[in-house]
Amino acid sequence: MFTFSYTSGTTGNPKGAMITHLNLMSTVDSIRSRNIFITPNDVHLSYLPLPHVFERVFSIAFLAYGAVIWYFNWSD
C-alpha cells in the first residue's frame, strides 16, 4: 500500500481509495507512453492540493525524472 486518496463525499458518503505502489508507478510510466517526456530541465507549477490524486501522480513523476516542482502559495 502506498497511500489512501479520500473523496470529499460530494456525490455520496466520503470514502478512501487504496492506491498501491504498482498503481502509482504504472500511471507514472504511462506518461512516457503518451510521448510526454519529463526531463531535469522541466518545472512543474503545483497549484492543486497535494491530496488530489492528479497532483500526487505528477509530483511523483516529476521527482522520478529529476525535474523541479514549484508549489503555489496564496499567502502573503
Protein Blocks (a to p, Z undefined) as FASTA:
>chain_A
ZZdcddehlnbccddddddfklmmmmmmmmmmnopacdfkbccddfbdfklmklmmmmmm
mmmnopacddddfbZZ
